[in-house]
């Protein structure tokens, strides 16, 4: 029996106070026994390390590191001693099993796996503040406590399996540890806190995907795979939150300076899965400022162009749908709506929606009241997303080109599932109303309220195809981002269904070809992995 696996006598005391009771585990650096401290009656985890080769120096280094650490996620060292053949470290005894055993049992949910990684990072952040780099973070060195809530302890501080000259010479001896070593260490650089962050990134990638990013190749190729970098986690788990995917990918950046600190990585992991509604609203409010800050004045003006154009088109359509405004006033209304939208998108939406009120009131006060209620409700619905409040105008514009199935893609600019669904539904209704007014009914511009009612009831509300189109476009618009997150080919399915419906409805070959090209591009884009 080797000295590494030496069995201590249960009759003799170690260091004059610890009585070994039963083995807890063995590893490359020594064995761990449950022992009784005869002086105070406490159970301890007694680590026994042979004093041979590099093991003795590493044991001394581990003991020094363990005695300096005072953190809930680090196992506390009570005592250190040695005899001519072994070094002994008495740790507090924490019932549990290693993360490696827990992974094999398949007992961790995604949320629990993220919390395990965050707690490991908490321990590392404390160690880094005290000037200690672990250098050997891996599932076998993480203890998962036997408790209802997730609670871990990080083990074996200071026991680097590869350092300096033995980083490469021992590759064939310890492939399990090699798989968690950062690429800069394989290039001969010293270990840094960012090297530990890399190891946690690999560990979390492995737990979340149920496979290791660098396994599956011959052992002599593992180092080369590590230096090439891990594939994005999204290639294995597209259904995970984008923020979590980006956090893991950032921790696995090949350049150490691009990786976050241990504390920042822990905070980002927890925020990725635990985002209260108030935080989500705050993030939405802050995101435009963060994006707009570095933009040049020309870029900021370009961002306003689309809302301004939609306001102008909406005002023109609303003012000309019924005969009331003379051409010069129509042009003045359109210009006023565009300028108002440039200064304040909410004012532009309000002015553009107001264009049809007087023409309707000239025919019927009740019609103007009904429309006014709709316009007010729409303004309230889009108040916090006024820049995209008039996206429904894309319905008449696209329908005139035979491209109505592209409405869900355009409406994705709206924020929130309800707003997107409403934009899609109103886009179809607006397209149908405009088409019925100018072509389908053959009556030209509506001249009486009876014509208006006839168009609304006969061409819109009474048409089964239109009703199905409204429901289909609204559902597709709302579900598109959800399906993109959860189904790899969800976008392609929606595009196929809408394109097929367009063909059945008599779309031209040219418009169908364009629709297919656009939806195919969207489907390919959806399949690409999202990165930070």
Secondary structure, 3 states (H helix, E strand, C coil): CCCCCCCCCCCCEECCCEEEEEEEEEECCEEEEEEEECCCCCEEEEEEEECCCHHHHHHHHHHHHHHHCCCCCECCEEEEEECCCEEEEEEECCCEEEHHHHHHHCCCCHHHHHHHHHHHHHHHHHHHHCCCCCCCCCHHHEEEECCCCCCEEECCCCCCCCCCCHHHHCCCCCHHHHCCCCHHHHCCCCCCHHHHHHHHHHHHHHHHHCCCCCCCCCHHHHHHHHHHCCCCHHHCCCCCCHHHHHHHHHHCCCCHHHCCCHHHHHHHHHHHHCCCHHHHHHHHHHHHHHHHHCCCHHHHHHHHHHHHHHHHHHHHHHHHCECCCCHHHHHHHHHHHHHHHHHCHHHHHHHHHHHHHHHHHHHCHHHHHHHHHHHHHHHHHCHHHHHHCCHHHHHHHHHCCCCHHHHHHHHHHCCCHHHHHHHHHHHHHHHHHHHHHHHHCCCCCECCHHHHHHHHHHHHHCCHHHHHHHHHHHHHHHHHHHHHHHCCCHHHHHHHHHHHHHHHCCCCHHHHHHHHHHHHHHHHHHHCCCCC
